[in-house]
């Protein structure tokens, strides 16, 4: 047996060994993944498993870890490889929470059977069970007792009924004794969906633990984990906001993390919304759908255009260039199933009508009218081929195939209302050259629409969207190199703005995760656009606060007066100061200096706060500044320091001894015959961050504090730079 020892520097987990089953799987995967991709996959899989519990240490142990990938980037390949590596290292049971819908469960089960069991080739190494019940207990026990020591693979719907039944099974004396303290791996796919406790915010207001409430799925997960002596719980998601921001005391709060690297050909948010924005088409406001606000009565023109672009894309990619055997289109109008049925009806009627028109032949007026309609969209169909200097066919070449494509178009309504068409519907991708899928939640998180080229989402949003939710709708991400210039995403204008801003801040979040090796010793801070909420509020504890890094933040630094005084006076002496504006009196005249952004970072790093709110805000500001410096367009290069009342004495300010805070730092506006003063809050710059240095004299009744002089600061965040700041406090 070939064994590869991989040394891993870590004070947790163990050093996994890459054995036969991992080598066998990677060998098959190498047929579609290049050698560099295989090396990355191997390295990251080892990293994930090395942070898990050691299955060979037969003792009670558990750990919760997080794996972060992009939407549609290969997370399934990652946890499939993780499963093979877990088998090689002695894990006897692997449990997969495979989504909240039956179609996702089926998708995962099929993928494991294909990739791990490989037909029946590896059947002695793996035994696969889907949604097992108590009736399957003996079969699972028998499989665990086989001399070949196979790894038991269990896919289960993420629903309390099935997870609770699984928990009861593993709590059974016979099964429990058979598993004993051997390693169990739980892989929670789309871990931020349904798994987290929806009563966290409500519980945070209660005074006693006994008063806490738990959502049923969350409770069932805790039951299952409680029934397993030696296990690792690995959360897979592309949207980690929820797991990162829940209370660190929560049993589903991750301790360690791994960030997955997408393959070379991955086309994600950056591709669509930054690198090639021409792939995105704006749906006009009057054609944006909402059940209450804009319940469309007629098929919108933008949908017609999207359908025709899809059909012409099939002609180019499948028939002419022969790069793929089929292409797909997805339509997601609204969460309401009635909306899906309405759009499905429009599409089916259009496709049927077009088929009939073309069947009547060229002499039919409808035929010519339809041809002209397609021709009006031809320039859009070949626009990106032309701009990237790639070969493209003439309209007549495309038109030659349109009739056959329409006749061979499979239209699916994928909703849960109709089991035949919804949860239990199997899509036979090889059956047609053109597929159109219409639905909402069933086509949302975790579901893969094969060869998806055209996406139509006219969904109207009221109020702020949550960042993790809108990202999970991006079924149009994936590996699309072969047909990228035929891809289109139809979205409302507001949705495009949300996606652009989310993509930008997703990169910042990934970089932060990459920079921090462990989640145990870092503040869990996320920077996101002020258009978006990080995640749904109900899973966050009361101590998770949301504020905006915009406008003024007046700080209080009175626990380290001597250190800050020495630092500030040294800083002031090193710079040449310019008068901001002459307001006539020394207490209203201020001086400023423009400094490189690195110096601002050093300034904030050295200036000390010992109260938690300001210390946290300081850290958030530092991360925020560092993020702004890395932006590709107009990176932050400078900032301003303003020395308030730079020639005057310390300004008298009322001081609350109990809170150790100033009652008010800023002087207000004033108008006299001799001068007009706009107030301290107006002393700022709008093109970058501004820090005011204030020397104050404390006014209070305390003999210890009264009359003391100290430096403190105020930070101004221009509105153009405003982003949300989510902080989890202990």
N, C-alpha and C positions, 0 to 999 in steps of 0.2 A: 504494500500500500504506500502510495506517495504522500508524504506529509511535508508541508511547508510551514516552518515556524516563523511567525511574524511577531517581532519584538515591538512592544508598545509601551511607551513611557506613560504610566498612569498609576496613581495610588488607589484606584478603584478597580473593581471587576477583576479581570484576568487577562491572560494573553492567548487569544484564540489561535487554533491551528487550522490552516486551510487544508482540508482533507479531500478524499475521493469525490464526494458528492458535489462539493463546491467547484472543484476542478472540472467535473463533468458538465455542470451547468454553465460555467463560464466558457467552456469550449463551444457549447452550442450557441451561447449568446454572441460569441465572437464572429458568427456568420453575419450578424447585422450591426454589431458594434465594433469600432476600430480598436486597435491594441491600446491606444492611449485611454479610450473610454473604459475598457476592461480594467486597466490598471487603477483608474480613479474609482471605479465601482468596487474593486477589491479592497482598496485602501479605506474607503468610507464605510464599507460593510464591517471590516475588522474594527474600525473605530466605534461603530455602534455596539457591536457585541462585547467589546472590551469593557464597556461601561455598564454591562449587565451583570447580574449575579453569576457566580461561578457554579455551574451545574454539578461539578465534581465535589464541591464542598457540601456534604449532606448535612446542612444545618438550616435553621429558619432564617431567611433573608429575603429582602424585597427591595426593589428600586424602581423609580419612575423616570423615564428619559424621553426626550423630544427629538424628532427628526424632521427637519424643515426642507421642503423642496419647492419648486415652482409648480403651478397648476399644469397638469398634463405633461410633466417633464420626465417621468420615469420612476415615480415613487413605488409603483407596483413591482418593477424590476428590482428595486432596492430591497423591498422586504421579501421578495422571492429569493434573492441571493442570501439575504440574512437568514432565511429559513434553512437553506442548504448548509450554511456555515454553522447554524445552531445544531443541526443534525450531526455534523462532523465533530462537534464539541460536547455531545452528550445530553442535549436537551431532549427529553422524551415526549413532551407535548407542546404544540404550538397552537394557540387559539387566535383566530382572526375575527375582530369585529368588522364585518364587511358591509357597512353602510346601513341605512334605515329603510331601504327599499329592496324588494325581492330581485329586481333586475341587477342591482349592485352585488347582492349576495351571489347570484348565479354567475355574474361576470368574474368575481374573484375566485369562486370555486373552479370554474373552467380554466382560468389562467394558472392556478396551482396544479391542476391535473395535467395541463399541457407542459408547463415549464419544469415542474418537479418530478411528477410521476412519469412524464414522457411516454404517453401511451401506457404500456404495462412494463416498460423496460426497468423502471425503478420501483416497482410495486412492493418489493420486499423491504425497501428502505423507508417507504412512506405509506401510511394508511389514512385515507381522507374521509371525513364525515361532515355532512352539511346539516346544520340545525338539529343535532342529535337530541333525542328525548330519553326519558328513563328507560324506554324499551331498548335503547342502544347501549345501555350501561355494560351489559355482559360482553357485547362485541368489542367495546373499547377496552375493557379489562383483558379480554383474550388477546387483543392486538398488543397490549402493553406487555403481556407475558411471553410473547413469541421470542424464541432464541435468537432471531436475527436482530432483535432490539430496534424495530422501526420507530420512527418519529410519528406520533399521532397528530395529524393536521385536522383542526376543527374550525370550519367556517360557521359563523353564527350571525344572524340578523341583529343589528344593534337595537334591541327592543327588550324591555325588562322581562317579558314572559320567557324568552328563549335564554337570556343570560342567567336569570334566576334558576331555571331548570338545569342549566349547566353547573351552576354553583351547587345546587342540591346534589347533583351527580358526583362532583368531586368532594363533597362533604360526606358522601356515603362511605361507611367503614371499609368496605371491600376495595373500592376504587382508591380511597385515601391511602390504604396500606400498600396497594400496588404501586401508586405513584411515589409514595413516601416523600422524601425530601429531594428527589431528583428534580432537575431543572424544568421549569415551565416558562414559556415565553408567550406573552400576550401582545399582539400587534393590533393596535386600535387605528384603523384606517379612517382618515378624516376625523381626527381625535377631538377637534373643537366642535363637532356637531353632535348634539344629543348627549354626549358623555358627561359634560360638566353640569354641576348642580345649578339648576335654574332658580333656586331659592337662596343663593348666596347673599344677595343684596338684602333680602328680607331678614335672613338670619343674623346679619350684622347688627341689626337694631335690637335683637333680643339680648337679655342680660345673662341667660343661662344656656349652657350647651344642651340641656334637656329640652329646651324649647325649639331647637333647630328642626327644620323641615328639609326633605330631600326629594328631588325628582325621582321618578321610579327607575329610570335607566341608570342614573348615577348610583342609586342605592343598590341596584342589582350588580353593578360593577364592583362596588365595595364588598358585597357578599361573596362574589367569585374570588376576589383577591384574598379575602379572609379565609377561604377554604383551601388556599394553596400555600404550602409552607415555604417553598423556595421558588420565587418567580420574579420575572422582570416585566414591567409594563411599559411598552414602547409606543409613544404617540407619533403617528405620521400625519403631517398636514402641510399644506402650502400657505395656510393662514394661521399662524401661531399666536395671534393676539390674545385669544381666550386663555389657552394654557399658560401663557407668560404672565398675564395680568391677574389671574385668580390669586387668592390669598396663598402665600407660601406655606401656610399651615395645612392647606387642603391636601388630601391624600393623592389627588391627581395632579398636583403641582410638580412639574419636572425638576430634577436635580441637575441633570446633565443634558447636553444637546449635541447634535451633529447637523451640519448644513450640507445638503446634497448639491453636487455640481451637475448641471444639466449637460447633455451631450452637445457636440459641436453644432448639430443641425437644428437645435431647439429654437423655436420662434415663440416668444412670449410677449409680455406686455411691452417690453422695451422695443421689440421689433415693430409691433403694431402702432404704438402711440408715440414713439420717439424716433426710431431709425427710418421707418417707412409709413408716415402718417397718411399717405395716399391710399393705403389699404382700408382706411376707415371712411365711411360715407355718412354724412349727417342726414337724419330723418327730420323733415320739416315739422315744426310744432303742431300744425293742424293734423298731421298724420301719426302723432305720438299717441299711443293707446293708454287709456285708463278706464276701468269699469265705471267709475262715478264721474270723473272729470272730462273724459273725452271718449265715450263709448261709440266707436266708429260704426257707422251703418253700412258703408260701402268699402270694398277692397281698396286700400290706399295705393297710389301710383308707385310709391317706393317699394312695396311688396312685389308688384309686377316687375319692376326693374331688377330687383334682387333675384327673382325666379329666372328671368331671362339671362342674367349674368351667370347664374349657376349652370344653366343648360349650355350656354356657350363655353363655359369653363370645362364642362365635361367633354364637349367636342374637341377643344384644344388639347387637353391633357390625356384623355382616354383614347380618343379616336385618331387624332392627328399626330401628336407627339408620342403617344403610347407610353407614357411614364407611369400611369396607374391603371388599374382595372375598373375603378369606379371613383366617384366623388360624392360627397354628401352636403346637404344643406340643413341647417337647424333654424327653427322659428320658435322663439320664446317671447310671447306677447305679455303675459301676466301670470301671477300665481293662480288666479281663478281658472278652474278647468273649463268653465263656459267660454272664456276667451280663447283657449286652445282649440275648442271645438269650432268656434266661429272662424278662426284663421285657417283651420284644417278644411272647413267647408269651402272657403274662398279659393284656396290652393287647388283642391280637388276639382272644383268646377272649372277653374282656369285651365288646368292640365287637360281635362276631358274636352273642353271647348277647343283648345288648340289642336288636339289630336284629330278632332272632327273636321276642323277647317283645313288642315293639311291633307287629310284623306280625300277631300273634295277636289284637290288638284289646283293647278296654277290659274285656271280660268275663273275660279270662284273669287268674288270680291273679298271675302273674309281671308282667303289665303294671302292675297296681296297686302291687305291691311296688316295682317300678322307679320309678314315678312318685313314691312316697313317699320313696324314696332321694334322688332329684333334689331334691325339695322340701325335704329336710333340709339341703341345701347352698345353697338359694336365698338365705337371708339373707346368707351369705358372698359370694355372687355379686354382690349389689347393695349390699353394705355401704359401699364407698367412694363409690359414686354418691350414696348417701343422706347420708353424712357431709360430702360436698362440695356438697350441695344441687343435684345434677344430676338431670335426669329419668331415671327408670328404669322398666322395664316390670313388670307383674305376673308372678307365676309362670305363670299360665295363658297369658299372651302368649308367654312363653319356651317353654313346653311344646309349644305349637303347632308349633314348628320343630324340636324335638329329634329326632324320628324321621328327618326328611330329612337333618339334619346328620350323624347317625350313619351313614346309608346313603352319605353323600358324604364320609366320612372316609378319607383316604389314610394308611396306616400304613407307614412305611419303616424297615427295619433297615439302618442305615448303618455297616457294619463292613468291614474290609479282607479278612476271610476269604472272603467271597463277593464276587467282583469285580462281579457284576451288581448286587448290593445295596450295594456299598461304594464303592470308589474311582471306579469308572466309572459310578456311578449318577447320572443326571440327575434332579433334582427339578423336575417340571412344576408350578410353583406355581399356575398358572392353572387347573389341572385340577379342583380341589376347593375347597370352602369351608372345609375343615378338614384340617389336616395334623398328623400325629404322627410325630416322628422319634426313633428310639431308637438310641443309640450312645455312644461315648466319645471316643477320640482323633480320629476322623474328624469329630466335631462340635465339636472343641475349637478351638484357636487358628486364627484367620483365617477360619473358615467362617462364613458369614452365614445364619442361619435366618430367612427372610423373615417379617415380621409375627409374631414370637415373642411370645406372650402368657403362657403358663403354662410354667414350668420346674420339673422335678422332679429333684432331685439328692440321693438318699439316701446318698451316698457317705460311708463311714466312714474317718476318718483316724487312723493310728497314728503318734504322735510329731509333731514340728513340721512344718508345711507350709512350703513356700517361697512367699514373697509373690508372685513373678512367675507361678508356676504357678496358684495359686488364682484370681488375677485373670484369667488367660487363659481360665478356664472360664466367664467371665461373658458368654456369648452372649446373655443376657437384657438387656444394655445396648443402647441404640440410640435411635432416634427413634420414640417411642410415644405422642405426644400424643393421637392419635385414639382410642386404646384403653387408656390407662394404667390406668383404674380396673377393667379386666377382667384386668390382669396379676397374676400371683401367682408367687412363687418359694418352693418347698418345699425347706427345708434342715435338716440336723441342727443342734442348738443350738450345738455347738462351732464348726461352720462359720460360723454367723451371727456369733459373736463374732470369728472371724478376719476375716471380711469387714468388719465394722464398724471394727476397728482398722486394717486395711489401708487402707480408704478415707480414714480420718483422716490417716494418714501419707503416703498418695499425694499429698494436697494439699500437705503440707509439702515433699515432694520436687519437685513442680511449681513451687512458689513459689521454692525454692532455684534451680532451673534458670532461671526467669524473671529472678531477681535477678542472675545471673551471665551476662555476655554471651559468655564463652568458657570452654571446659573446660581450656584450656592452662595457665591461671595460678591455678587454684583447687584446693583439696583436695577430693577426691571422697569426701564423707561422706554417708551416708544414715542417716536415723533411721527405724526401723521398730518395730513392736510386738514385745515380747519373746515373744509367741506364735509368731512367724514367723522363718524364716531369710530373708535378703535374696534369695538365689538358690542354685542348686546349687553345692556346695563345689568340685567338680572343675574348674570354669573359673576359679577364683580362685587367684592365686599365693600362695606361702607368706607373703609380706609383707602380705597382706590378713588382718587380724586382726579377730576379733569379740569384744567384751567387753560388759558391761552397765553402763550408767550407773545403778547402784543401789548402795546401801550407801556405805561410806567409800572415798574415793580420797585417799591421803596423798601430797602433792606435794613436790617438791624444787626449791628456787629459790636456788641458791648460785652462780650465774654472774653475777648482777646484784644483789649484796648492797647496795651503796651506793644504787642507784636505788630498790630496794624499801624500804629502811629509811626513806629520805626520804619516800616516798609513804605508807607505813603510819603513820608517826608523825604526819604531817599529817592523815591520815584519822581516827586515834584522837582527836586533839585537837578535832575538829569535832563530836563526838557526845557525848550524855549516856548513860552506861552504867548498866545495871541489873544487880544481882547475880543470877546464875542460880539459885544455891542455896548456902546457907552450909555448907561442908564443913570449916570451922574453920581450916584452914591456908592461907597465902597462895599456895602452889603448887597448891592444889586449888580455890581460889575463882576463879570466872570471871564475867565480865560480858558482857552481850549488848545488842544494839540491833536493832530491827526496822526495816528500810529498804525504800523503794519499789524495785520490781524494776529500774527504770531505773538507780538508783544501784548496784545489784549489777552490772549490765552494765558500767557505767563503772569499777567497782572491778576487775573481772576484766580489762577491757581495759587498764588501767594497770599491773596487777601483771605482772611480767615473768618468763617462763621461757625459757631458752635451750637446755634439753635437749629433744630432739624428742618423746619420749613425752608429757611434761607439756604442752608447747606444743600438741600435737595435741589432747590431752584438753581443754585450755582452750578451743580453738576449737570443739570439739564441744559443750562445755558452753554456750558463748555461743549457738551455733545452737539448741541444745536449749531454753535459756531463752527466746530470742526466739520460738521456735515455741510454747511453752507460753503466752506472753502473747497469742497470736493466737487461741487456742481460743475458740469461741463460747460454750461452757458452762464456767463457772468458770475463766476465764483467770487465769494466775499474776499476782498483783499485788504480792507482797512476798516478802522473804527475811530471813534472820537472819545477822548477823555476831556471832561469839562471840570475845571477847578472852580467851584462855586465860591463867590466872595473872596477871591484869591488875594486881595490886599487888605481885607478886613479881619476883624477878630472872629473867633468862633461865634456862631449864631445861636441864640438862646432857644431851646426847644423843650417843651413839656415831655416828661419821661414817666412811664408807668413802671414802677419798681417791680410789681408782681410779674408782669409779662416781659419785663426788660425790653420794652418797645417804646419808640417815640409816638406821641399822640398824633403828630403830623410833622413830617419832614419838610415839605415844600411850603415856601411863602406864596401867598396868593397874589392875584392881580391888584393893581392900584392905579388910580388916576388922580393926579394933582395938577395944579397950575403950572408947576415947573417941570414935571416929568410924567411919563406914562410907563408903567412896568407891567409886562404881560403875565408875570407870575413865573415861578421856578419851572413849572411843568412845560412852559413854552421854550425853555432853553435847551434845545436839542437839534439834531440833524436828522433828515429823513432818508438819506441815501445809505445809512448803515447804522449799526448799533451805537448808542451813546451811553457812556457811563458818567454820571455826575459824582464828583467827590465832595462830600460835605464835612466840614469841621463844625461840630456842634458842642454847645455847653448845656449840660443836663439840668433841667429845672424840676425839682420834686421835693418831697418832705423828708427824704432819707438823708441822714448825715453822711452815710457812706457814698451815696451817689450824687447828691446835689453839688453842683458846681464843677463836676468832672468834665474834662474835655476829651472828645473822641472823634475819630473819623468813621464815617459810614458812607454807603454808596446807594445810588439809585440807578437802575438800568432801564433804558428805553428801547423797546423792540418796535421798529417801524411796522405799520400795518401790512406793507408789501411782503414782509418777512414772516408774518404771523402764521404759526402752526400750532396744532394742539399738542399738549404735553400731558402724558398719562403717567402717573406716578403711583407705585404701590408702596405704601408705608407699612412698616411692621408696628 
